[in-house]
Amino acid sequence: MARIHNVTEFIFLGLSPSREAQKVCFVLFLLLYTAVVLGNSLIVLTVMTSRSLGSPMYFFLSCLSFVEICYSSTTAPKLISDLLTERKAISLWGCMTQLFFMHFFGGAEIFLLTVMAYDRYVAICRPLNYRTIMNRQVCVVLVGVAWVGGFVHSFAQILLLFHLPFCGPNVIDHYFCDLLPLLQLACSDTFLVGLLIVANGGTLSVISFGIILASYVVILLHLRTRSSEGRSKALSTCGSHISVVTLFFGPCIFIYMRPSATLSGDKMVAVFYTVITPLLNPVIYSLRNAQVKKAMKKLWIRTTKLDEK
């Protein structure tokens, strides 16, 4: 069995070699990451403190927002700190840890988005049994399954990569540890390992996306018998989820459903799914959902009253 040896750390090339560009990026990504944490934390706090947001849909939304914070935090803080340093290094174990948690939270998010599609299916197609089917215990179990699924997915990815030998070079043309750039640094034949890694990540994304798509096809077929007002109301509860699914799965499918050769646009795609998408999710859910906006307003009023006292 091959072992990792010689290389004890990796060096990132980062987003840009220009020091001026790095200073601009530091300010930009610091603001973006702060917005990710604050925006998603606001949704978690709003759902936890609002009685009007007690349905399973909002419970899953709060879990998704928590995962978004964790997911973005695996790469953004390191990226931001590296923008101020000349030597952008990460230890071998730090690299593997970053890679594990990134795929752990990413996998959990994929499963959560699939669970949320199932929730919308039950709510629209079986409304009379919705509270019975999606009771609190079932919701907790589904979220637990999402976390376990994310762990199994990430563990499988790391297991495939961990025993590859890294003898040098140790320079990664990226701003975080990702699977495909690391495969290119291994000093052994990685064709089979790369195929299994892409199959693992790609299959998870495609199957989950297929389940979500099938759920919405069934929903649309079911809505044909409803009035235009009923269709509009039902689809409005699905619009935010559809938008988030599109934003998340688009980059995933782009990264995994292609040859393993690095493309020049990979870094920009990575910025999109590690920072921009987690930022857009709370914006999408708060702007498109009147109940969330109303609950946030009430939370703001309660907070300001407490401050006045």
Residue frames as qw, qx, qy, qz and C-alpha x, y, z in Angstrom:
[[0.000, 0.887, 0.461, 0.000, 0.00, 0.00, 0.00],
 [0.410, 0.512, -0.028, 0.754, 1.42, 3.38, -1.02],
 [0.417, -0.674, -0.403, 0.457, 2.18, 5.87, 1.70],
 [0.153, 0.961, 0.049, 0.226, 2.36, 9.65, 1.71],
 [0.747, -0.397, 0.015, 0.533, 6.02, 10.68, 2.16],
 [0.495, 0.151, 0.153, 0.842, 8.57, 13.45, 1.57],
 [0.082, -0.518, -0.213, -0.824, 5.98, 16.23, 1.21],
 [0.262, -0.358, -0.710, 0.547, 4.99, 17.67, 4.59],
 [0.149, 0.640, 0.310, -0.687, 3.24, 20.79, 3.32],
 [0.449, 0.544, 0.561, 0.434, 1.67, 22.26, 0.20],
 [0.136, -0.355, 0.016, 0.925, 2.04, 25.76, -1.23],
 [0.382, 0.726, 0.565, -0.085, -0.95, 27.56, -2.76],
 [0.350, 0.203, 0.307, 0.861, -0.49, 29.89, -5.71],
 [0.078, 0.487, 0.430, -0.757, -3.70, 31.65, -4.67],
 [0.457, 0.737, 0.471, -0.164, -6.09, 33.66, -6.79],
 [0.455, 0.868, -0.011, 0.198, -3.61, 36.14, -8.24],
 [0.751, -0.021, -0.166, 0.638, 0.17, 36.80, -8.12],
 [0.127, 0.617, 0.029, 0.776, -0.42, 40.58, -7.99],
 [0.286, -0.202, -0.630, 0.693, -0.04, 42.07, -4.50],
 [0.240, 0.035, 0.036, -0.970, -2.42, 44.89, -5.32],
 [0.609, -0.138, -0.561, -0.543, -5.06, 42.44, -6.55],
 [0.527, -0.192, -0.783, 0.268, -4.58, 40.41, -3.36],
 [0.050, -0.117, -0.445, 0.886, -5.22, 43.47, -1.19],
 [0.474, -0.016, -0.207, -0.856, -8.44, 44.18, -3.07],
 [0.657, -0.115, -0.707, -0.236, -9.45, 40.51, -2.79],
 [0.303, -0.085, -0.745, 0.588, -8.72, 40.56, 0.95],
 [0.246, 0.105, 0.274, -0.924, -11.25, 43.35, 1.56],
 [0.595, 0.044, -0.422, -0.683, -13.77, 41.82, -0.85],
 [0.640, -0.082, -0.762, -0.064, -13.65, 38.28, 0.56],
 [0.146, -0.067, -0.679, 0.716, -13.58, 39.49, 4.16],
 [0.417, 0.089, 0.111, -0.898, -16.84, 41.36, 3.50],
 [0.667, 0.048, -0.557, -0.493, -18.34, 38.41, 1.60],
 [0.495, -0.048, -0.836, 0.232, -17.45, 35.88, 4.31],
 [0.059, 0.082, 0.537, -0.838, -18.77, 38.17, 7.04],
 [0.554, 0.085, -0.128, -0.818, -22.02, 38.47, 5.09],
 [0.620, 0.016, -0.758, -0.204, -22.20, 34.66, 4.72],
 [0.314, -0.102, -0.800, 0.501, -21.85, 34.13, 8.47],
 [0.188, 0.151, 0.364, -0.899, -24.21, 36.95, 9.47],
 [0.551, 0.089, -0.342, -0.756, -26.84, 36.21, 6.82],
 [0.633, -0.062, -0.758, -0.145, -27.06, 32.49, 7.51],
 [0.222, -0.104, -0.733, 0.634, -26.84, 33.02, 11.28],
 [0.339, 0.061, 0.135, -0.929, -29.79, 35.42, 11.00],
 [0.672, -0.021, -0.515, -0.532, -31.87, 32.73, 9.29],
 [0.520, -0.079, -0.814, 0.246, -30.95, 30.13, 11.95],
 [0.049, -0.111, -0.545, 0.830, -31.81, 32.58, 14.76],
 [0.454, 0.027, -0.119, -0.883, -35.04, 33.68, 13.08],
 [0.676, -0.078, -0.654, -0.330, -36.28, 30.11, 12.62],
 [0.442, -0.088, -0.779, 0.437, -35.31, 29.16, 16.17],
 [0.025, -0.193, -0.476, 0.858, -37.10, 32.12, 17.77],
 [0.420, 0.077, -0.188, -0.884, -40.19, 32.45, 15.55],
 [0.517, 0.147, 0.766, -0.352, -43.35, 30.44, 16.23],
 [0.650, 0.591, 0.067, -0.473, -44.66, 31.15, 12.74],
 [0.480, 0.600, -0.617, -0.171, -41.70, 29.31, 11.22],
 [0.560, -0.349, 0.700, -0.274, -42.31, 26.02, 12.98],
 [0.908, 0.328, 0.037, -0.257, -43.01, 23.91, 9.89],
 [0.870, -0.135, 0.340, 0.332, -40.52, 21.26, 8.67],
 [0.588, 0.697, 0.127, 0.390, -39.60, 23.42, 5.67],
 [0.032, -0.913, 0.224, -0.338, -38.11, 26.10, 7.93],
 [0.775, -0.524, 0.349, 0.053, -36.45, 23.54, 10.18],
 [0.844, 0.210, 0.290, 0.399, -34.62, 22.20, 7.12],
 [0.327, 0.859, 0.017, 0.393, -33.85, 25.77, 6.04],
 [0.388, -0.861, 0.299, -0.136, -32.16, 26.53, 9.38],
 [0.853, -0.246, 0.402, 0.225, -30.12, 23.31, 9.07],
 [0.695, 0.551, 0.217, 0.408, -29.13, 24.28, 5.52],
 [0.056, 0.943, -0.119, 0.306, -28.02, 27.73, 6.69],
 [0.639, -0.670, 0.377, 0.028, -25.90, 26.18, 9.45],
 [0.859, 0.081, 0.377, 0.337, -24.26, 23.85, 6.92],
 [0.469, 0.804, 0.092, 0.355, -23.58, 26.85, 4.64],
 [0.258, -0.912, 0.289, -0.131, -21.67, 28.59, 7.44],
 [0.769, -0.392, 0.481, 0.150, -19.61, 25.45, 8.10],
 [0.798, 0.403, 0.335, 0.298, -19.01, 24.80, 4.40],
 [0.311, 0.894, -0.043, 0.319, -17.79, 28.32, 3.65],
 [0.432, -0.834, 0.329, -0.093, -15.66, 28.31, 6.81],
 [0.911, -0.118, 0.300, 0.256, -13.55, 25.39, 5.56],
 [0.667, 0.344, 0.247, 0.614, -11.95, 27.55, 2.85],
 [0.096, 0.903, 0.175, 0.380, -12.76, 31.26, 3.28],
 [0.487, -0.859, 0.127, 0.097, -10.78, 32.05, 6.49],
 [0.743, -0.223, 0.386, 0.499, -7.64, 30.40, 5.06],
 [0.481, 0.594, 0.371, 0.528, -8.11, 32.23, 1.76],
 [0.102, -0.966, -0.109, -0.212, -8.53, 35.58, 3.52],
 [0.594, -0.728, 0.247, 0.237, -5.45, 35.12, 5.74],
 [0.744, 0.028, 0.419, 0.519, -3.32, 33.92, 2.81],
 [0.364, 0.818, 0.271, 0.354, -4.13, 37.10, 0.86],
 [0.217, -0.959, 0.163, -0.088, -1.97, 38.98, 3.39],
 [0.665, -0.519, 0.487, 0.224, 1.03, 36.62, 3.23],
 [0.281, 0.641, -0.602, -0.384, 3.73, 35.97, 0.67],
 [0.179, 0.201, -0.961, -0.059, 4.02, 32.25, 1.41],
 [0.728, -0.108, 0.019, -0.677, 0.64, 30.53, 1.27],
 [0.296, 0.244, -0.922, 0.060, 1.37, 27.19, 2.93],
 [0.796, -0.296, 0.102, -0.517, -0.74, 24.47, 4.52],
 [0.304, -0.403, 0.859, -0.082, 0.53, 21.34, 6.25],
 [0.275, 0.035, -0.898, -0.342, -0.15, 17.90, 4.83],
 [0.104, -0.376, -0.875, 0.286, -2.57, 17.09, 7.67],
 [0.169, 0.477, 0.240, -0.828, -4.12, 20.54, 7.43],
 [0.308, 0.244, -0.568, -0.724, -4.72, 19.93, 3.74],
 [0.273, -0.159, -0.937, -0.146, -6.37, 16.56, 4.37],
 [0.021, -0.438, -0.687, 0.580, -8.49, 18.04, 7.18],
 [0.250, 0.414, -0.053, -0.874, -9.65, 20.91, 4.98],
 [0.337, 0.119, -0.751, -0.556, -10.47, 18.48, 2.19],
 [0.166, -0.261, -0.940, 0.141, -12.40, 16.16, 4.52],
 [0.077, 0.507, 0.547, -0.661, -14.58, 18.87, 6.05],
 [0.260, 0.339, -0.297, -0.854, -15.23, 20.54, 2.72],
 [0.397, -0.010, -0.801, -0.447, -16.64, 17.31, 1.27],
 [0.131, -0.303, -0.859, 0.391, -18.33, 16.45, 4.56],
 [0.180, 0.500, 0.350, -0.771, -20.33, 19.69, 4.64],
 [0.313, 0.306, -0.485, -0.757, -20.78, 19.70, 0.87],
 [0.271, -0.103, -0.937, -0.196, -22.16, 16.15, 0.95],
 [0.013, -0.423, -0.737, 0.526, -24.45, 17.01, 3.86],
 [0.252, 0.435, 0.015, -0.864, -25.78, 19.98, 1.88],
 [0.326, 0.116, -0.738, -0.579, -26.52, 17.78, -1.14],
 [0.226, -0.287, -0.928, 0.077, -28.51, 15.37, 1.03],
 [0.048, 0.455, 0.496, -0.738, -30.30, 18.26, 2.78],
 [0.303, 0.315, -0.285, -0.853, -31.37, 19.76, -0.54],
 [0.344, -0.056, -0.871, -0.347, -32.72, 16.34, -1.54],
 [0.141, -0.381, -0.815, 0.413, -34.62, 16.06, 1.76],
 [0.152, 0.419, 0.190, -0.875, -36.08, 19.55, 1.21],
 [0.359, 0.128, -0.592, -0.710, -37.34, 18.48, -2.23],
 [0.310, -0.247, -0.918, -0.016, -39.05, 15.48, -0.60],
 [0.032, -0.408, -0.570, 0.712, -40.58, 17.81, 1.98],
 [0.293, 0.316, -0.152, -0.889, -42.06, 19.97, -0.80],
 [0.356, -0.023, -0.827, -0.433, -43.39, 16.85, -2.54],
 [0.224, -0.364, -0.863, 0.270, -45.21, 15.69, 0.61],
 [0.044, 0.407, 0.341, -0.846, -46.50, 19.20, 1.39],
 [0.352, 0.312, -0.283, -0.836, -47.99, 19.72, -2.08],
 [0.484, 0.066, -0.765, -0.419, -48.97, 16.21, -3.17],
 [0.544, -0.360, -0.755, 0.064, -50.10, 14.85, 0.20],
 [0.056, -0.503, 0.206, -0.838, -51.15, 17.94, 2.19],
 [0.731, -0.487, -0.119, -0.462, -53.67, 16.16, 4.45],
 [0.938, -0.258, -0.150, 0.178, -50.98, 13.77, 5.72],
 [0.419, 0.709, -0.294, 0.485, -48.14, 16.30, 5.74],
 [0.334, -0.696, 0.422, -0.475, -47.92, 16.81, 9.51],
 [0.930, -0.236, 0.242, -0.148, -48.14, 13.05, 10.12],
 [0.891, 0.348, -0.043, 0.288, -45.52, 12.08, 7.55],
 [0.447, 0.528, -0.261, 0.673, -43.13, 14.96, 8.28],
 [0.598, -0.779, -0.179, -0.057, -43.38, 14.92, 12.06],
 [0.167, -0.904, 0.386, -0.080, -40.56, 16.25, 14.23],
 [0.740, -0.360, 0.558, 0.107, -38.96, 12.84, 14.77],
 [0.789, 0.442, 0.355, 0.239, -38.89, 12.10, 11.04],
 [0.283, 0.937, -0.090, 0.182, -37.36, 15.51, 10.30],
 [0.402, -0.769, 0.497, -0.008, -34.59, 14.98, 12.87],
 [0.818, -0.060, 0.546, 0.171, -33.87, 11.52, 11.44],
 [0.662, 0.683, 0.217, 0.219, -33.71, 12.92, 7.88],
 [0.051, 0.944, -0.293, 0.140, -31.26, 15.61, 8.96],
 [0.629, -0.531, 0.566, 0.041, -29.20, 12.96, 10.77],
 [0.837, 0.274, 0.430, 0.198, -29.15, 10.86, 7.60],
 [0.429, 0.885, -0.028, 0.180, -27.91, 13.93, 5.69],
 [0.242, -0.842, 0.477, -0.072, -25.01, 14.36, 8.12],
 [0.758, -0.229, 0.604, 0.089, -24.14, 10.65, 8.04],
 [0.759, 0.559, 0.294, 0.156, -24.37, 10.64, 4.24],
 [0.220, 0.939, -0.229, 0.132, -22.00, 13.61, 4.07],
 [0.480, -0.658, 0.580, -0.011, -19.55, 11.86, 6.38],
 [0.832, 0.066, 0.538, 0.120, -19.59, 8.61, 4.39],
 [0.611, 0.768, 0.113, 0.155, -19.12, 10.50, 1.11],
 [0.031, 0.919, -0.370, 0.132, -16.19, 12.53, 2.48],
 [0.652, -0.479, 0.587, 0.009, -14.57, 9.54, 4.20],
 [0.853, 0.306, 0.395, 0.155, -14.65, 7.60, 0.92],
 [0.446, 0.872, -0.076, 0.188, -13.00, 10.50, -0.93],
 [0.224, -0.829, 0.496, -0.130, -10.25, 10.90, 1.66],
 [0.820, -0.222, 0.528, 0.022, -9.66, 7.13, 1.84],
 [0.802, 0.523, 0.214, 0.194, -9.05, 7.03, -1.90],
 [0.310, 0.883, -0.186, 0.299, -6.64, 9.98, -1.76],
 [0.535, -0.791, 0.282, -0.090, -4.88, 9.37, 1.55],
 [0.821, -0.282, 0.436, 0.237, -2.60, 6.51, 0.50],
 [0.665, 0.701, 0.035, 0.256, -1.31, 8.16, -2.66],
 [0.684, -0.311, -0.019, 0.659, 2.41, 9.02, -2.42],
 [0.184, 0.977, 0.056, 0.089, 3.31, 12.74, -2.60],
 [0.801, -0.163, 0.059, 0.573, 7.02, 13.04, -3.33],
 [0.115, -0.633, 0.132, 0.754, 7.08, 16.55, -4.83],
 [0.092, 0.313, -0.140, 0.935, 6.43, 19.05, -6.29],
 [0.166, -0.472, -0.761, 0.412, 4.14, 20.47, -3.63],
 [0.093, 0.209, -0.018, -0.973, 2.74, 23.60, -5.35],
 [0.236, 0.533, 0.811, -0.036, -1.05, 23.67, -5.83],
 [0.030, 0.134, 0.311, 0.940, -2.44, 26.08, -8.42],
 [0.376, -0.634, -0.601, -0.309, -5.46, 26.84, -6.28],
 [0.135, -0.576, 0.326, -0.737, -6.39, 28.63, -3.04],
 [0.693, -0.346, 0.460, -0.434, -7.48, 25.52, -1.11],
 [0.198, -0.239, 0.944, 0.114, -6.90, 21.77, -1.10],
 [0.764, 0.284, 0.037, -0.578, -9.09, 20.17, -3.73],
 [0.873, -0.037, 0.485, 0.004, -9.14, 16.63, -5.05],
 [0.781, 0.589, 0.134, 0.158, -8.19, 17.11, -8.69],
 [0.190, 0.881, -0.380, 0.206, -5.19, 19.45, -8.08],
 [0.544, -0.562, 0.609, -0.133, -3.87, 17.02, -5.46],
 [0.917, 0.187, 0.351, 0.020, -4.20, 14.07, -7.83],
 [0.604, 0.767, -0.122, 0.181, -1.93, 15.90, -10.27],
 [0.085, -0.808, 0.529, -0.244, 0.79, 16.13, -7.57],
 [0.871, -0.280, 0.390, -0.105, 0.82, 12.43, -6.68],
 [0.118, 0.631, -0.717, -0.271, 3.94, 10.57, -7.88],
 [0.344, 0.029, 0.938, 0.041, 2.09, 7.46, -9.03],
 [0.142, -0.228, -0.708, -0.653, -0.53, 6.49, -11.57],
 [0.214, 0.201, 0.549, -0.782, -3.77, 8.13, -10.40],
 [0.335, -0.042, -0.580, -0.741, -6.07, 7.18, -13.27],
 [0.443, -0.348, -0.822, -0.088, -8.08, 4.59, -11.32],
 [0.250, -0.414, -0.556, 0.677, -8.15, 6.65, -8.11],
 [0.105, 0.190, -0.100, -0.971, -9.20, 9.75, -10.07],
 [0.385, -0.177, -0.696, -0.580, -11.93, 7.78, -11.81],
 [0.416, -0.426, -0.782, 0.184, -13.27, 6.49, -8.48],
 [0.154, -0.357, -0.341, 0.856, -13.15, 9.97, -6.91],
 [0.240, 0.082, -0.307, -0.917, -14.99, 11.56, -9.82],
 [0.427, -0.261, -0.798, -0.335, -17.47, 8.66, -9.85],
 [0.315, -0.410, -0.709, 0.480, -18.11, 9.11, -6.12],
 [0.004, -0.399, -0.199, 0.895, -18.65, 12.87, -6.20],
 [0.255, 0.101, -0.487, -0.829, -20.28, 12.94, -9.63],
 [0.338, -0.288, -0.872, -0.205, -22.65, 10.06, -8.93],
 [0.172, -0.473, -0.635, 0.585, -23.79, 11.64, -5.65],
 [0.105, 0.361, -0.019, -0.926, -24.47, 14.96, -7.39],
 [0.310, 0.032, -0.650, -0.693, -26.23, 13.45, -10.42],
 [0.308, -0.341, -0.888, -0.010, -28.39, 10.99, -8.44],
 [0.106, -0.492, -0.528, 0.684, -29.42, 13.65, -5.90],
 [0.174, 0.305, -0.201, -0.915, -30.14, 16.15, -8.66],
 [0.300, -0.097, -0.811, -0.493, -32.15, 13.47, -10.47],
 [0.222, -0.449, -0.822, 0.271, -34.25, 12.77, -7.35],
 [0.009, 0.481, 0.253, -0.839, -34.89, 16.49, -6.88],
 [0.225, 0.183, -0.491, -0.821, -35.82, 16.88, -10.54],
 [0.283, -0.250, -0.896, -0.234, -38.16, 13.88, -10.36],
 [0.116, -0.476, -0.671, 0.557, -39.82, 15.35, -7.26],
 [0.144, 0.461, 0.035, -0.875, -40.59, 18.58, -9.06],
 [0.252, 0.020, -0.735, -0.629, -41.85, 16.75, -12.15],
 [0.239, -0.407, -0.879, 0.069, -44.34, 14.90, -9.93],
 [0.049, -0.512, -0.413, 0.751, -45.26, 18.17, -8.22],
 [0.180, 0.287, -0.318, -0.886, -45.88, 19.91, -11.55],
 [0.289, -0.157, -0.848, -0.415, -48.03, 17.02, -12.78],
 [0.202, -0.474, -0.782, 0.351, -50.01, 17.10, -9.54],
 [0.004, -0.458, -0.208, 0.864, -50.56, 20.86, -9.81],
 [0.065, -0.094, -0.639, -0.761, -52.25, 20.56, -13.19],
 [0.270, -0.532, -0.784, -0.169, -55.53, 19.78, -11.41],
 [0.266, -0.567, -0.440, 0.643, -55.37, 22.84, -9.15],
 [0.204, 0.940, 0.274, -0.012, -56.61, 26.35, -9.76],
 [0.521, 0.634, -0.129, 0.557, -54.18, 28.98, -11.03],
 [0.302, -0.798, 0.257, -0.453, -54.14, 30.58, -7.58],
 [0.894, -0.388, 0.218, -0.045, -53.38, 27.23, -5.94],
 [0.863, 0.308, 0.009, 0.401, -50.60, 26.53, -8.44],
 [0.231, 0.781, -0.185, 0.550, -49.08, 29.95, -7.87],
 [0.545, -0.715, 0.280, -0.336, -49.11, 29.56, -4.08],
 [0.962, -0.176, 0.183, 0.101, -47.62, 26.05, -4.22],
 [0.754, 0.458, -0.017, 0.470, -44.89, 27.00, -6.69],
 [0.019, -0.877, 0.209, -0.433, -43.94, 30.07, -4.64],
 [0.723, -0.600, 0.327, -0.102, -42.88, 27.75, -1.79],
 [0.918, 0.063, 0.266, 0.288, -40.70, 25.81, -4.25],
 [0.459, 0.861, -0.037, 0.214, -39.11, 28.76, -6.05],
 [0.234, -0.855, 0.449, -0.111, -36.43, 29.45, -3.45],
 [0.778, -0.275, 0.561, 0.065, -35.43, 25.81, -3.21],
 [0.792, 0.514, 0.264, 0.195, -35.23, 25.47, -7.00],
 [0.235, 0.931, -0.209, 0.187, -32.98, 28.56, -7.17],
 [0.443, -0.700, 0.556, -0.071, -30.64, 27.23, -4.47],
 [0.870, 0.028, 0.483, 0.091, -30.50, 23.78, -6.08],
 [0.663, 0.716, 0.087, 0.202, -29.55, 25.34, -9.43],
 [0.017, 0.913, -0.361, 0.190, -26.82, 27.48, -7.84],
 [0.599, -0.537, 0.591, -0.063, -25.37, 24.54, -5.92],
 [0.843, 0.094, 0.522, 0.094, -25.53, 21.71, -8.44],
 [0.566, 0.824, -0.042, -0.005, -24.44, 23.75, -11.46],
 [0.058, 0.804, -0.586, 0.083, -20.81, 24.16, -10.30],
 [0.659, -0.305, 0.677, -0.118, -20.75, 20.61, -8.85],
 [0.841, 0.393, 0.371, 0.004, -21.70, 19.04, -12.15],
 [0.429, 0.872, -0.234, 0.045, -19.24, 21.34, -13.97],
 [0.219, -0.719, 0.653, -0.093, -16.36, 20.26, -11.72],
 [0.587, -0.213, 0.776, -0.085, -17.01, 16.52, -11.72],
 [0.757, 0.447, 0.473, -0.054, -18.64, 15.81, -15.08],
 [0.457, 0.853, -0.245, -0.063, -15.58, 16.65, -17.17],
 [0.821, 0.265, -0.356, 0.360, -12.02, 15.37, -17.80],
 [0.673, -0.622, -0.209, 0.342, -9.66, 15.68, -14.83],
 [0.517, 0.249, 0.037, 0.818, -7.37, 18.20, -16.55],
 [0.169, -0.594, -0.375, 0.692, -7.43, 21.51, -14.72],
 [0.281, 0.728, 0.437, 0.447, -9.33, 24.24, -16.47],
 [0.276, 0.256, -0.154, 0.913, -8.38, 27.91, -16.20],
 [0.382, -0.493, -0.143, -0.769, -11.83, 28.76, -14.87],
 [0.644, -0.290, -0.697, 0.123, -11.75, 26.28, -11.97],
 [0.286, -0.112, -0.473, 0.826, -10.71, 28.88, -9.39],
 [0.279, -0.095, -0.056, -0.954, -13.56, 31.22, -10.34],
 [0.667, -0.260, -0.576, -0.395, -16.03, 28.33, -10.24],
 [0.570, -0.207, -0.667, 0.433, -14.64, 27.39, -6.80],
 [0.029, 0.008, -0.277, 0.960, -15.08, 30.97, -5.55],
 [0.496, -0.211, -0.331, -0.775, -18.69, 30.77, -6.69],
 [0.753, -0.308, -0.535, -0.226, -19.58, 27.58, -4.81],
 [0.591, -0.177, -0.566, 0.547, -17.45, 28.21, -1.69],
 [0.146, -0.225, -0.295, 0.917, -18.36, 31.87, -1.06],
 [0.265, -0.019, -0.265, -0.927, -20.98, 33.28, -3.44],
 [0.522, -0.280, -0.716, -0.369, -23.55, 30.47, -3.22],
 [0.421, -0.397, -0.692, 0.433, -23.55, 30.37, 0.62],
 [0.037, -0.215, -0.164, 0.962, -24.06, 34.15, 0.51],
 [0.335, -0.067, -0.453, -0.823, -26.92, 34.01, -2.00],
 [0.351, -0.297, -0.887, -0.044, -28.90, 31.32, -0.19],
 [0.125, -0.500, -0.603, 0.608, -30.09, 33.50, 2.75],
 [0.137, 0.289, -0.150, -0.935, -30.78, 36.35, 0.32],
 [0.326, -0.090, -0.750, -0.569, -32.91, 34.09, -1.90],
 [0.328, -0.405, -0.846, 0.109, -34.89, 32.62, 0.98],
 [0.116, -0.479, -0.442, 0.749, -35.46, 35.94, 2.75],
 [0.160, 0.265, -0.239, -0.920, -36.42, 37.94, -0.36],
 [0.384, -0.058, -0.730, -0.562, -38.73, 35.29, -1.87],
 [0.422, -0.381, -0.817, 0.093, -40.48, 34.26, 1.34],
 [0.244, -0.669, -0.087, -0.697, -42.92, 36.66, 2.98],
 [0.793, -0.565, -0.220, -0.067, -43.07, 34.62, 6.21],
 [0.760, -0.088, -0.164, 0.623, -39.30, 34.73, 6.66],
 [0.200, 0.451, 0.010, 0.870, -39.22, 38.49, 6.03],
 [0.500, -0.671, -0.181, -0.517, -42.07, 39.01, 8.52],
 [0.856, -0.431, -0.215, 0.185, -40.34, 36.86, 11.15],
 [0.613, 0.128, -0.117, 0.771, -37.05, 38.74, 10.63],
 [0.073, -0.605, -0.078, -0.789, -38.88, 42.03, 11.08],
 [0.702, -0.639, -0.184, -0.257, -40.41, 40.82, 14.35],
 [0.841, -0.204, -0.182, 0.468, -37.00, 39.61, 15.54],
 [0.375, 0.366, -0.042, 0.850, -35.51, 43.02, 14.72],
 [0.351, -0.677, -0.120, -0.635, -38.30, 44.82, 16.64],
 [0.830, -0.524, -0.190, 0.017, -37.83, 42.56, 19.68],
 [0.752, 0.008, -0.138, 0.645, -34.07, 43.08, 19.58],
 [0.161, 0.503, -0.003, 0.849, -34.31, 46.87, 19.34],
 [0.555, -0.685, -0.160, -0.445, -36.79, 46.95, 22.24],
 [0.868, -0.366, -0.185, 0.279, -34.41, 44.92, 24.40],
 [0.562, 0.224, -0.080, 0.792, -31.58, 47.31, 23.50],
 [0.133, -0.662, -0.094, -0.732, -33.70, 50.29, 24.51],
 [0.738, -0.634, -0.168, -0.161, -34.35, 48.74, 27.93]]
